[in-house]
């Protein structure tokens, strides 16, 4: 076997996530407002495999942070073929910013891309706030921000984190979590799969509660059965939600597809306009199930 043949084998065996890493780093760093780019997770730790996700932290000039954040979904759709808006990540390490999880298409497969934005004035604190972070890019940055601007950005970040999720955001969260659960099961990470499976079903609950009983003073599961029992749609959603609670995390593409259909059935009863709004994105999501 020649060295050229070995090189071809190495290239063919290289996980596509590395190609996506190179492409993503190039795209992200073209913005003059991005001052730092870190990669985290399995790529930074040297444990990447074909199911690994991309985990980025980008430092953004403080004076441009809000504008960059508002444009992030559009950027991810146009530059990375994100099939859904980003899910505002509630389980990521607190690093002083705002994190999102995207599902992006690359080479006919679906990948998870985590994108965490942090103000440039706090970007150098990132390595101390996470288990491992590898700096891929930095540019000289002279902060134009003063204490008042830093406080303004911090308030914006806090308000974003505290803002109640819309029905569209809950649907996106559900679809992302189901994909994450399936990946965990395939990797044998059963504890993590269980935790995210619990979160996915709670997201369905929150979608039902916020859509059908938005003025309820109660939260979570408390008195949910009683409140749903007052309308035919509520009772139907309650029965379907009860059946969903009895299911185990998906262990095959067919099981994942079945669970997605069950969740969408509940969503269509509780929030039909939301499902219609995301119809194209849901169609793309279904097309990529179990392809990676």
C-alpha positions in Angstrom: 0.0 0.0 0.0 1.4 3.4 -1.0 1.6 6.5 1.2 -1.0 8.1 -1.1 -3.4 5.2 -0.5 -2.9 5.5 3.2 -3.6 9.2 3.0 -6.8 8.4 1.0 -7.9 6.0 3.7 -7.2 8.5 6.5 -9.2 11.1 4.6 -12.1 8.7 4.0 -12.1 7.7 7.7 -12.0 11.3 9.0 -15.2 12.2 10.7 -17.1 14.8 8.8 -17.4 16.8 11.9 -13.8 18.0 11.3 -14.8 19.3 7.9 -17.7 21.1 9.5 -15.4 22.5 12.1 -13.1 24.0 9.5 -16.0 25.4 7.6 -17.7 26.8 10.7 -14.5 28.4 12.0 -13.9 30.1 8.7 -17.4 31.4 8.5 -17.6 32.6 12.1 -14.3 34.4 12.0 -15.1 36.5 8.9 -17.1 38.8 11.1 -15.0 41.7 12.3 -17.1 41.8 15.5 -16.0 38.2 16.6 -13.0 38.6 18.8 -12.5 35.1 20.1 -13.6 31.6 19.0 -13.2 28.6 21.3 -14.2 25.0 20.6 -15.4 22.9 23.5 -16.6 19.3 24.1 -15.3 16.1 22.5 -13.4 18.0 19.8 -11.4 20.0 22.3 -10.8 16.9 24.4 -9.6 14.7 21.5 -12.6 12.3 21.8 -14.5 13.2 18.6 -16.4 10.5 16.7 -18.9 10.4 13.9 -21.8 11.5 16.2 -19.9 14.3 17.9 -21.5 17.8 17.9 -19.7 21.0 17.3 -19.5 23.2 20.4 -18.4 26.8 19.8 -18.0 29.8 22.1 -17.7 33.1 20.3 -16.7 36.3 21.9 -18.5 39.3 20.3 -17.6 42.9 20.7 -19.8 44.3 23.5 -21.1 47.2 21.4 -22.3 44.7 18.7 -23.4 41.9 21.0 -27.2 42.5 20.8 -27.2 43.0 17.1 -25.1 39.8 16.5 -27.5 37.9 18.8 -30.6 39.1 17.0 -29.1 38.0 13.6 -27.8 34.6 14.8 -30.7 32.5 13.5 -30.5 34.1 10.1 -26.7 33.6 10.0 -27.0 29.9 11.0 -29.7 29.3 8.4 -27.9 31.0 5.5 -24.3 29.9 6.3 -24.8 26.5 7.9 -28.1 25.1 6.5 -29.7 25.1 10.0 -33.1 23.4 9.6 -34.6 25.0 12.7 -34.2 28.1 14.7 -31.8 27.7 17.6 -32.9 26.2 20.9 -32.0 28.5 23.8 -29.8 26.1 25.7 -30.8 25.7 29.3 -28.3 23.0 30.3 -25.0 24.5 29.1 -22.4 25.9 31.5 -22.9 29.4 32.6 -20.2 31.4 30.8 -21.5 34.9 31.0 -23.5 34.8 27.7 -26.3 33.1 25.8 -26.2 29.6 24.3 -28.1 28.0 21.4 -28.3 24.5 19.9 -28.8 24.2 16.2 -29.4 21.2 13.9 -27.4 21.8 10.7 -27.2 19.8 7.5 -23.7 18.9 6.2 -23.0 16.3 3.5 -26.5 14.9 3.6 -26.4 14.3 7.4 -27.6 16.2 10.4 -25.2 17.5 13.0 -25.7 19.3 16.3 -23.9 22.7 16.5 -23.8 24.4 19.9 -23.2 28.2 19.6 -22.6 30.2 22.7 -22.2 33.9 22.5 -20.3 35.8 25.2 -19.4 39.5 25.3 -15.8 40.1 24.3 -15.1 41.8 27.6 -15.7 38.4 29.3 -14.4 36.1 26.6 -11.0 35.5 28.3 -12.9 34.1 31.3 -14.4 31.3 29.2 -11.6 28.7 29.9 -12.1 29.1 33.7 -15.9 28.6 33.3 -15.9 25.3 31.4 -14.1 21.9 31.6 -12.1 22.3 28.4 -11.9 25.1 25.8 -9.4 25.3 22.9 -8.8 28.8 21.5 -9.1 28.7 17.7 -9.1 32.3 16.9 -8.5 35.7 18.4 -8.1 39.2 17.1 -6.9 42.3 18.7 -9.8 44.0 20.5 -9.7 47.4 22.1 -12.9 47.5 24.2 -15.1 50.5 23.3 -17.3 49.6 26.2 -17.5 51.3 29.6 -19.1 50.1 32.8 -22.5 51.4 31.6 -22.3 49.4 28.4 -21.2 46.2 30.2 -24.2 46.6 32.5 -26.5 47.1 29.5 -25.2 43.9 27.9 -25.4 41.9 31.1 -29.0 43.1 31.6 -29.9 42.1 28.0 -28.4 38.6 28.6 -30.3 38.2 31.8 -33.6 39.3 30.2 -33.1 36.9 27.3 -32.5 34.0 29.7 -35.6 34.9 31.8 -38.0 35.5 28.9 -40.8 32.9 28.7 -40.5 30.6 25.8 -42.9 31.0 22.9 -44.7 28.0 21.5 -42.4 28.0 18.5 -39.4 27.9 20.8 -40.9 25.0 22.7 -41.4 23.0 19.5 -37.8 23.6 18.5 -36.6 22.6 22.0 -38.6 19.4 21.7 -37.2 18.4 18.3 -33.6 19.2 19.4 -34.0 17.3 22.6 -35.4 14.2 20.9 -32.4 14.2 18.6 -30.0 14.5 21.5 -31.7 11.7 23.4 -31.4 9.3 20.5 -27.7 10.2 20.1 -27.1 9.5 23.8 -28.8 6.1 23.6 -26.7 5.1 20.5 -23.5 6.1 22.5 -24.6 4.1 25.5 -24.9 7.2 27.6 -28.1 6.0 29.3 -28.1 8.4 32.3 -27.8 11.4 30.1 -30.4 10.0 27.7 -32.8 9.6 30.6 -32.3 13.2 31.8 -32.9 14.6 28.4 -35.8 12.3 27.8 -37.4 13.7 31.0 -36.7 17.2 29.6 -38.3 16.4 26.3 -41.5 15.2 27.9 -41.6 18.3 30.2 -41.3 20.4 27.0 -44.4 18.7 25.6 -46.1 19.4 28.9 -45.1 23.1 28.8 -46.3 23.4 25.2 -49.7 22.0 26.2 -50.0 24.1 29.3 -49.0 27.4 27.7 -51.3 26.8 24.7 -54.4 25.5 26.3 -54.3 27.0 29.8 -52.1 30.1 29.5 -53.7 31.9 32.4 -53.3 29.1 34.9 -51.6 30.1 38.2 -50.1 26.6 38.4 -46.7 25.4 37.1 -45.2 22.2 35.9 -47.3 19.1 36.5 -49.3 20.5 39.4 -53.0 20.1 38.8 -52.5 19.7 35.1 -54.9 16.8 34.8 -57.7 18.8 36.4 -57.1 21.8 34.3 -56.9 19.9 31.0 -60.1 18.0 31.9 -62.3 21.1 31.3 -62.2 20.9 27.5 -62.4 18.1 24.9 -59.0 19.1 23.4 -57.5 19.3 26.9 -58.7 15.8 27.7 -57.3 14.4 24.4 -54.0 16.1 25.1 -53.9 14.7 28.6 -54.5 11.2 27.5 -51.8 11.4 24.8 -49.4 13.0 27.3 -50.0 10.3 29.8 -49.2 7.6 27.1 -46.0 9.5 26.3 -44.9 9.3 29.9 -45.0 5.5 29.7 -42.5 5.3 26.8 -38.8 4.6 27.1 -36.1 6.6 25.2 -35.8 5.6 21.6 -33.2 2.9 20.7 -33.8 2.8 16.9 -34.6 5.2 14.1 -38.1 3.7 13.9 -38.7 4.3 17.7 -37.5 7.9 17.3 -39.8 8.4 14.4 -42.7 7.0 16.4 -42.0 9.3 19.4 -41.7 12.3 17.1 -45.1 11.5 15.6 -46.7 11.1 19.0 -45.2 14.5 20.1 -46.3 16.2 16.9 -49.8 14.7 17.3 -50.1 16.4 20.8 -48.6 19.6 19.4 -51.1 19.7 16.5 -54.0 19.4 19.0 -52.6 22.0 21.4 -50.9 24.4 19.1 -51.9 23.8 15.4 -50.7 27.2 14.2 -47.2 26.6 15.6 -46.9 23.2 13.9 -48.2 24.8 10.6 -45.6 27.6 11.0 -42.8 25.1 11.3 -44.1 22.7 8.7 -41.2 23.0 6.3 -38.6 22.7 9.1 -40.4 19.7 10.6 -40.4 18.1 7.1 -36.7 18.6 6.9 -36.2 17.2 10.4 -38.2 14.1 9.5 -36.1 13.6 6.4 -32.9 13.5 8.3 -34.0 11.2 11.2 -31.5 8.3 11.7 -29.3 9.4 8.8 -26.3 10.2 11.0 
